[in-house]
């Protein structure tokens, strides 16, 4: 089997542990989305919302779930189509082979330890005392600082910066432009200037973490900034000093997590969420996009908005908010009717409280 010649549907069914409904000797040579697939492609339907698009597709075959029917071609049926899609893409697009060795233009300190099976690309830098494990791929222009450790089978893409003393576990993937271990943002004003608080801690990235392009993870002031195993971090995320992110969490693009916060296990922080400093977000919490976290979040909570509130409460507020101009008009009309009625009855209404008296009453 191989990408150049394609795969028969029978081969794919065996590889994906799928049930084939169609011709097992039919060959497909690529994977394509439903709307652009042609007769030589296999496409996929992992979301029932796209059933109509699938029925109009020209794909030569379809990877589908257990209940899909009525598609215009052979179907590979599986209980977990999204997981099978991952395996399908890996079959057609296998990871490029790595050639072990150090490029002639790379700069590697004499006392750095680079495993013989690792690859260090052109113009990459590995500083004194660094340790690069088995099967690691360090691409062109990447930087590994003094005393840093890169665990086995990890990948540093071009222009990644891993600062001094940072520790990466096994199978960590860091995408282009990410910076791990820059100084945390800490200053104290002495009456004249902002004095920098030395950031002398480190960063620990555990196994199977993926870090997106241009993301920054700051070193701790003291101790460690920690990203626990299995967590996936999108592009353009900022994680401040002394933060700890629990196992298997999802941190989506443009999230900002302030210093010394604790993010639990299996948490989802959607795009542009902001987390205040020294806060705790409990296990399995879900915070929807552009929400602002200014309090601790209980385990399992689902929040939305700024300030973040329980999701259903935020939806109710959102519905009412759209009606505020109408409510304001009705309130003014009611006040005017009340004033006319009070005038007719000779009633003098009390003066409304000023902000100062209102504060005093509280």
N, C-alpha and C positions, 0 to 999 in steps of 0.2 A: 504493500500500500504506500502511496505517496502523493504529494500535492500535484506534481507535474502531470501525472496521468489521471488524477482524480481517484475516486473511490466508487465501487459498486454499492448499491443500497444494501445488499446483503452484508458486505464488509462493515458498513456503518452500523447496521442493526446489531451485529455481533459486538463491535467496539463500544457501542453506547448502551448495550443491554436493552435494546428497544424491540418492540414487535413491529414487523414490517407488514404493511398492507399495500402490496404492489409487486412489481417485477424486481427480483433480487439481483439481476445482472445489469440493470440500468445504471449508467455511470453519471455521476455529477462531479464537476471540476471546481466548484467554488461554493462559498456561502454568501448570501446576499439578503438584504431586507426585502420584505414582501413587495414593496412598490417598485423596486428596481430589478428584482430577480428575473432571470431568463430561463429557458428550458434546460440549460446545463448547470443550473444552480440549485442548491437546496436552501430553502428558507425556513422560517420558524414562526410559530404562533404560541407565545408564552403568556399572552394577555388576551382574554376573551373580548376586550373592547375592540380589537383589531380583526374580528372575524370577517366583517364585510370586505376589508382590504385583502384578506387572505383569499376569499372566494373569487376576487378579481385578479389575483396574482398569476403571473406567467411562469412561476417557479416549476422546476422539474420534479421537485419532491418537497415534503414539509415535515419538520420536526414538531410534534404536537403533544398535548396532554391526553389524559385518558378519556375525556368526554367529547373531544372535537370530532366533527363529522362534516361531510358535504364539501370537502375541498377538491379542487380540480386537478389532483395528481396523487401519486403514491404518498403514504404517510408512515413515518416512523413514530410509533406511539410509545410514550414513556410516562411513568408516574410523576417524574420530576423534570419537566421539560427545560426549566431554566438551568438546572445543574447539568443536564445533558448537553445544553447549548455550550456551556463552558468547555466540555470535553470535545464537542464537535469543532469549535474554533481552534482548540489546541491541535487537533489532527490536521487541519488545513494550514495552520500557521504555527508550526513548532518553533520554540525558542531557538535563536541562532546558536550554533556551536561556539563555544569559547575556546580560544587558543591560549593556553597557559603561557605566562612569561611577562617580562617587563619591557615595554617599548623603549627604543633607544633614546627617545627624547624625554622620557619620564625621569623625575628626580626622586630617588629613594635613598633615604639616609642609610649609612652603613650599618647602624645598629637596629634598624627597623627589621621586623621579622615578617617576611612575605612568604606564604606557603607556596610550594613549587607548583601547585595546581591553580593558583590564582592568576588573574590577568590584570595588569596595570597599563592603562592606555597612554597614548601620546600626550606629553606635557602635563601629565598628572603628577602630583607631589605627595610623597609619603614621608612625614618627618620623623625625627629621632624617637626611638622607643615605641613606635606604633606597631601594632600586631594586625596582620591581614590574614584571615583564615582560609581554609581550603575552599576552592571553587569560587572565591569572591571575584566579582568583576568590577573594576574601577575604570570608568570610562575617561575619555580625554578631558583634560582641564580640571578634573576633580582634585580636591585637597583633603588630605587626612593629617590632622595635627599631631603634635608630639604626644606620645603615650596613649593615643586613641586605640580602640580595639574594634575591629570589624569582624563579626562572626561568620561562620562558614556559609557559603552559598548566598551571601548578600550581594546586592547590586547598587553601586553608586553611579548614577547617570551623569552626563557632562555638567560641569560647573557646580556640582554639589560641594559644600564645605562642611566637613566634620571637624570641629575645633578640638583643641588639645584636651585630652583626658576623657572624651566622650566614649561611651561604650554602646555598641550596636550588637544585638543578638544575632541568631541564625536566621537566614532567609528574609532579612530586612531589605525592602526596596525603597530607595530614595530617588525621587525624580528630579529633573534638571533644576538648578538654581536654588534648591532648598539649603538652608543654613541651620545646622544643629550645633548648639553650644556657644552662640554669641552671648555677650553679657546680658544679664537681666537688667531691667530698667529701674534702677534704684538710686535716689538722690535724697539728701537732707539739706535744707536751707539753713545756713548759719547766721542769717541776718544780712549778709552781703551777697553771697553766691550760693548756687546749688552744688554741694559737695557730693562727688560720686561715692556711693557705697561699694566697696570692692565685692565683685561677684566671684567667689572663690570655690563654689560648688561645682557639680558636674551634671551630666545628662545620662540617663540609662534608657535605652530603647530595647525592649525585650523581643523575643522571637516573633517572626511572622507579622511584623508591623509594616505597613506601607505608608509612605509620606509623600504628599503631592508636590508638584512643582512650585517653587518660590514660597514654600511654607517655612516658617521660622520657629524653632523650639529653643528657648533661652536656657542657659545654664542657671543653676540655683545660686542664690546668695551664699548659703551654706547647705550642705547636704546634697540632695539630688532632685532634679526634675525627672519624672518617671513616666514613660509610656508603656503600659503593660501589654502583654502578648496579644496578638491577634487584632489589635486596633487598626483601623484604616482611617487615614487623615487625607483630606482632599487638598487641592491647590489653594494657595494664598490664605493659609490659616496661621494665626499667631497664638503661640502657647508661651505664657510668661514664666518667670522663674518660680521654682518650687511647686509647680503644678504637678498633680498626679492624675493620670487618666487610666481608668480601669480596663480590664480585659474586654476585648471584642466590642469596643465602642466604635461608633461612626461619627466622625467630625467632618462636616461638609464645608464647602468653600466659603472663605471670608469670615469664618468664626473667629472670635477673639476671646481668649480665656485669660483673665487677669491673675496676678500672682497669688500663689499659695492656695488656689482653689483645688477641690477634690472632685473629680468626675468619676462616678461609679462604673460598674460593669454593665455591658450591653446598653449603654446610653446612646441615644441619637440626638445630636445637636445639628439641626438643619442650617441651611445657608444663612450667613450674616447674623447668627445668634451672638450676643455679647453676654459674657459671664463676669460679674463683679468679683473683686478680690476677696480672698478668704471665705469663699462660699463652698457649700457641698451640694452636689447634684447626685441624688441617690440612684441606685441600680435600676436599670430598665426604664428610666425616665425618658420621655420624648419631648423635645422642645422644638416647636415649629419655627419656620424661617423668619428672620428679622426680629425675633423676640429678644427682650432685654431681661436678664436674670439679676434681680437685686436682693433676693432672699434665698435661703436654703430651699432645695427642692426635694420633696419626699420620694422614696422609691416608688416607681411605677406611675408617677404623675405625668400627665400630658398637658403641656402649657403652650400658650400662644399670646403674643402681644407685648407691648411695652407700656407699663411694667407687665411682665408675664403673669397671666392669670390662668386658672383651669380652662381648658380648651372650650368646653361648652359655655362657660360663663363669658369668655371672650367673644364667642359667636353671638350670644344674646346682646352683648354690648354693641357689637358691630352692626347688628340689625337695627337697634335703637338709634345708633349714631347717624345712620343714613336718614332718619326721620327728624333729626334735631331742628332743621329750619322750620319744618311744619309745626313741631311741638312749640318752638319759640313763638311763632305767629299766634298759635292758639292761646299760649300763656299771656301774651300781650293783650289779646282781645278779651280774655277773662279778667285781667287786671282792670282794663278800661270799663268793662261792665260793672265790676265791683265798685270802682270809684264813683260811677254814676249812681249806683244804688245807695252807697253811703251818703252821697250828697243829698239824695232825695230824703233819706231818713235822718239827716243831720248828724251823722256819725263822723267823728274825727278819727281817722286811722292813725295809729302810732307810727312814729318815724322808723324806717327800717334801720337795723343796727349798722353802724360803721364797722370797717374791718378791725379798728382798735377795740371797740366795745365787744365785738364778736369774739376776738381773741381773749378778752378778759373773762367773758362768760365761760369759755372753755377752761 
